[in-house]
Amino acid sequence: MIEALFESDCPELKLVARGKVRDLYEIDEHSLLFVATDRISAYDVIMNSAVAGKGKILTQISVF
């Protein structure tokens, strides 16, 4: 079973922002890393649970 990623942790990178479903890191002055997590939100509220694999699907949709 896949474990849900509720919050990313990249200590090597500077955390710029943590949104409703994505975490944003600064790679360098010209590049950002968006991490699509498995967090879910409704009506601008982040729920206490997550959906395993949701971040992967969000990333695949963005690539498409």
Secondary structure, 3 states (H helix, E strand, C coil): CCCCCCCCCCCCCEEEEECCCEEEEEEECCEEEEEECCEEEECCEEEEEECCCHHHHHHHHHHC
